[in-house]
Amino acid sequence: MISDKILARLKAAAELPDLSGTRYRLIEEIGRGGMGVVYRAEDPELGRFVAIKVLDEGNEARVLASLEHPGIVPVHEAGVLPDGRSYYAMKLIRGTRLDAFLAKTPHLPDRLRVFQRICEPVAFAHARGVVHRDLKPANIMVGEFGEVLVMDWGAPGVGTPAFMAPEQAAGGEVDARADIFALGRMVELLIRGEERLPKPLASICRRATQQQPAARYGGALELAADIAAFLDGMPVSAHRESITERLLRFASRNRTLLALVAAYLAMRILVIFWIGR
């Protein structure tokens, strides 16, 4: 009787793509997702390593090929394997997934700056009518030099429950605002564990993850702009400040000025006191 372990190995071997009709040499599997399996391969002609993604259909390759942006992995080539499955070759990204990156990045401002760079390719795709539909940390890579790339475009409607907008979970019409919801969920992940969560950040999360799509941010760049405003100590559109909050924010942004004014007043008081003697 064949053991489960041997059966698993046989199944894995049967799934390996036949790249004999391509210019690539298969090396190993490096990842799996809802849309397909990714392998590391070698391109002997150009002397480089690439990532090969094998799918049941080629929609993702067509979507990626239409999106040329530094935050979206470029496609080198696409085709069909002898077994009928579609594949495409893309740049091999060396880095870490966003969830692993967050685990070793304790400072909130550093996390939020990475999030800003996630919003850029998402906004670029939205401007061209492409909705991701499955934005989540597992689909974000942070490269060796700090570059941020959004992966796995072209999903026909799948999603991950923790990041899925209500209208998507209900099987309804999905547009760019579903991605805004997922981005809001990612901000929640970024700020999780903060002992004193600033109210503006909480308001940003609430607006991005509203149940009704129309109540969310109008676009990814608008959401990124609020994050930038928060990092710069400026008011954010999602939060209505109280007078106390406004004064505290002013004091935080103008510490040097206030220190100089305080020093000047202290000196004036000393001079007046000395003259009065």
N, C-alpha and C positions, 0 to 999 in steps of 0.2 A: 504493500500500500504506500502511495506517495504521500509524504508529509506535507503539511500546510506550508512549511518554509520552502520546500522545493517547488511546490505549485506556484508560490508567489514569485520565485525566481524565474520560472518558466514563463509566467504571465508578463513579467517585466521585460524579459528577453524578446517575447513576441511583439511587444509594443514598440521596441526600438525602431526608429525610422530607417528605411533603406535609402541611404544618400548616394547610392552608386551612380545615379544619373545626374548628380550635381558635382560641383567643384569642391565640395566640403568633405572633411573627414570627421566622423562622429567621435567624440571623446567621452562625454559622460552627461547624465541628466543633472540639471542644476535647479529645477523648480517645476512645480505643478500648480495649475489654477483652474478656474471654472471654464476657461476658454481653450486650454490646451496644455502641452508639456513643453518645457524649455530645455534645450541641450547646449552644452558647450561643444563647439566644433572648431576645426582648423581650416583656414583658407590657404592652402599651399601656394596658390598662384601669387597672392599678395603678401604672404608671410605674416598673417595675423590670425588672432582668435576672434571668433564671432559667437553670437548666440543664435541658435536656430529654434524657432517656435513652430511646433506642429499642431495644426488645428483640424477640426472636422470640416470647416468651411473657411473661405478666404476673406471674409468681410473685414476682419481686423487689419489685415495687411493693406487693404485698399484705403481704410480710414487713416492709418498711420502714414501712408505714402502721401496723403493730401495735407498733412500737417507738418510743416517744416519750422521747428522752433527749438531753441537750445534746451528747453525743458521737456522735450519729447524725443524719445529714442529714434534715430533715423533708420529707415529700412534700406538695406543694401540690395536685396533681390527677393523675389517671390516666385513660387512655382507650385507644381503638383508632384507628389511622390508616386512611385510605381503602384502603391496600394490605394491611390485615389485621394489621399489626405493632402490638404494644402499645407504649405510651409512658407516661412519667410526668414531671411537672415537679417540680423540687425546688429548694431554695435553692442559689444559685450561690456556691460557696466561693471566696474570694479568699485565696490563700496558696500554700504549696509542699508537694510530696509529701515524705513522711518521708525518703526517700533523699537528696533535695536538701537538706533541712533538716540532716541529719546531716553533709553535706559542709561546711557552714559553721558547725557547732557543735562545737568541739573539746573542750569540757570534759565529762568523763564524768558528773558529777552533773546537769548540765543535760539530757543525753541520757536519763538514767535517770528524771528527773522527768517528761519527756514520755512515757516508756514507762508510768509509773504511770497516766497519764491515758488511755492506750490501753486498759488493763485494765478501766477502769470501765464503758464501754459494752459491752464484751465480756461482762463478768459480768452486766450488766443483761439482755442478750439471752439468755444461758444460763439465767437464772432464769425466762425465759418460754419455754423450750424451743427457742430458735433457735440454731443452730450456723452460724458464718460459712462455714467450709470453705475459705477462700482468704485468710487473713490474711497480709499481706506489706507491705513498705514502700510499694509502689505503690498500695495501697488505704488508706493513711493520709494524711490531709491535716493540716498545721499551719497554722492560719489567721493572718491579719494581726495578731491580738491575742493569739496564743499558744494559742488554742483548738485542741483536737485532735479530729478526726472520723474515724470508721471508715466506709469506703465499701464499696460493692458487696456488699450482703447478698443472700441468697437464691439463691446458686449451688447447683445441684442435686447437685453432687458433684465438680465440677472443682476443681483445685488447682494449685499451683505446686511443682514437684519439690523445690526447695531448702527449702521450708517445709512440705512435706506429711508428715503422720504416717505411719509404716509401715503401719498398718491401712488408712488411706485409699488409699495407693499400691497396696496389694494388692487394693483393691476391696471391702474388708470393711465391717462396720457402723461408722459414725462417730458419735461423740457429742462433748460439749463438750471432752473430753480431747484431741481432735485439734486444737482451737484452742489448747489449752495448749502442745502441741508447737510449733505455729507461733509462739506468743509466745516460747517458749524460743529458737527460731532467731533471732527478732528481737533478743533480748538478746545473743546471740552477735555479731550484726551491730553492735550498739551498742558493744560492748567491743573489737571488732577493732582492732588497732593499738596497744592499750595495752601499754607496755613491761613494766610490772610489774602483772600481773593479780592482784588480791586473790583469795585462795582462796575466800572466801565467794561471790563472784560466779561463779567457775568451778563451784562446787557448785550454785548456783541453776540455771545452764544445764544441768548434767548431770541434775538432778532433773526439770526441765521437759521435757527431750527424751529421757527414758527410752524404750526400745523398747516396753515393756509399758505400756499406758495406766494400769493400776492403780498403777504406781510413780511416776507424775507427780504434780504438785500436784493437790489436789482441786478447785481452782477458780481463776479469774483473780484474785480478790481475795486469795487465799492467796499466790499468786505476787507480787502487788503488795506485800503486807505484808512479804515477805522483802526486796524491793527497798527498801522504806521503812526497815526495820530496818538494812540495810546503810548507807544514807545517814545514818542517825542514830547510827551507830557502835555499834549493838546486835547481839547474836548473831542469826544467821538459822537458821531451822529446818532448812535443807538442809545445813548444815555443822556438823560436830562439831569444836569448837575444842580445840586443845592448850592446855596451861597457859601456854606461851610466848605463844601468840596471844591468850589471854585477858588476860594482863598487858599486852601491847602495846596491845590495844584499850582497856583501862582507862586506860593512860597517855595515849593519844591523846584520849580523851574528857575527861580531867581534867588537862589541861596547866596550867591556871591554878592549880588546887588544889595540884598537885605543885610548881609554881614557888613558891607561897607557903610550903609546908612546907619546901622546900629553903632558902628565904631565912631562915625562922625558925630552922632548925637551924644555918645558917651564922652567924647572929647570936648564937645561944647559944654556939657554939664560940668565937666571938671574945670574948664576955663572960667565959667560963670561962678562956680564955687570958689575958685582961687581968687578971682577979682573981688568977690564979695567979702573976702576976709580982710 
